[in-house]
Amino acid sequence: MNPSLKFLGCCWFLANVTCGDPTLPQEPSSPNVVSPVFTVRTASGKRLSGVVTRLETDFSAVLDVGPVAAGELVAMQRQGALLPPLPGEPHVVFANGDRLTGEVLSIESDRVKFRAWLSRDGGVLSMPEVTIPLPALSLIWFRAPPVESRDGQTPGWAGERRRRDLVLMRNGDIRRGTVQKLDEPIGTLTLLDEGKEVRLDAGQVVAVALNTDLSRSLRPRGVYGRMTLSNGTRLSFVEPSIHGLSLQVKTLFGATVQVRLEEVAQLETRQGRAIFLSDLKPVAYEHQPYLGIRWPYQLDRSVTGKSLRLGGHVYDKGIGMHSQGRLSFDLNGQYRRFESWVGLDDLSGQGGRVVVRVLADDQPIAGDNQELSSATGPRFIEADVTGRKRLTLVVEFGAAGDVCDHVNWCEARLIR
């Protein structure tokens, strides 16, 4: 047994979670409840701030300050809300990267009966029961994950390709086989190992990492949405609609759920006019070490391999770079705009000082000689890239050399 796994398993003595009856949030009776305000970013570069009164299935929207046409919505973020880290509670991880907090009630016939922990209404937790296809999941946390998992680091036993399911027990043991069923109420997890049934005490199970060869990533053909809730849930959906102070959606696994708008930190559209730069393959990378230490760029991670932290937010999408570096992408004249938040990582970038620029066809289009530091805070960059063939992100040394120059390009997007 790997000693680090043994140590991890021995740390799983956690408090029990009490669950109530599943309910959908109801409209508040108090007239003093105020609708949350969202800032909407559009594909044409406009920003609108107001109360969202309508959201249609084509992702057109109506705010109290004006409409947003279909195809225009890129993202909407609730004012005053910070993008949270990954869930610190029991949750399931989907093959497409979504995460849903809650508890597994049973597993049978490749279906997971799950009680989702969603938004709160007057202190009452909304806990709808949903059914999830087992192949849509990659990892099930029956207990709260370790701190490093919340920082985007997948445990070694779960971060590799797997041809069998792995079950992590509280004592650090790892059992291998194929998950057959989980009794309801939770009592026994049945595992098939080399043709033999193995019955495990479900109360001693920390997590299950599922066979990656059988996983199926849920993704519709057209535009869909992805919301981030205050509790760390990340959930993709279609068919959104606003009902008073609540957002109702249909998940990609077919369940209809409703959450309070005040719990929605951010809502984005995917597979529309915006594409994340980290979803494209770079065509060139140049790095000039200051004292011989080389730092590779990281996609959807900081250069330290952890979550992208910037301005108090924890971002899911972006690029981590270190001075002095240049990272290039082909545009082929397909895009109109580029936008990104850029700054030094909140944790590892303290004390760093850099100069950042954006080039299009080797010509500066954004950024200047002004140093970026933790004191200056993040900067929002946007630029016209119409007709351009190549985009290059540049991070240069500042006055302190390369000390703590951990730069995050967060939510770096190209807009068609």
Secondary structure as UniProt FT lines:
FT   HELIX           3..9
FT   TURN            10..11
FT   TURN            31..32
FT   STRAND          38..42
FT   TURN            43..44
FT   STRAND          47..50
FT   STRAND          52..55
FT   TURN            57..58
FT   STRAND          61..63
FT   TURN            64..65
FT   STRAND          66..68
FT   TURN            70..72
FT   STRAND          73..78
FT   TURN            79..80
FT   STRAND          91..94
FT   TURN            95..96
FT   STRAND          99..108
FT   TURN            109..110
FT   STRAND          111..116
FT   STRAND          120..121
FT   TURN            122..123
FT   STRAND          124..125
FT   STRAND          129..133
FT   HELIX           134..136
FT   STRAND          137..141
FT   HELIX           147..150
FT   TURN            151..152
FT   TURN            156..158
FT   STRAND          165..169
FT   TURN            170..171
FT   STRAND          174..182
FT   STRAND          188..193
FT   TURN            194..195
FT   STRAND          196..201
FT   HELIX           202..204
FT   STRAND          205..209
FT   HELIX           212..214
FT   STRAND          224..229
FT   TURN            230..231
FT   STRAND          234..243
FT   TURN            244..245
FT   STRAND          246..251
FT   TURN            252..253
FT   STRAND          256..260
FT   HELIX           261..263
FT   STRAND          264..270
FT   STRAND          274..276
FT   HELIX           277..279
FT   STRAND          284..287
FT   STRAND          298..299
FT   TURN            303..304
FT   STRAND          308..310
FT   TURN            311..312
FT   STRAND          313..315
FT   STRAND          318..322
FT   STRAND          325..330
FT   TURN            332..333
FT   STRAND          337..344
FT   TURN            346..351
FT   STRAND          353..360
FT   TURN            361..362
FT   STRAND          363..367
FT   STRAND          372..373
FT   TURN            374..376
FT   STRAND          379..384
FT   TURN            386..387
FT   STRAND          390..398
FT   TURN            399..400
FT   TURN            402..404
FT   STRAND          406..415
//
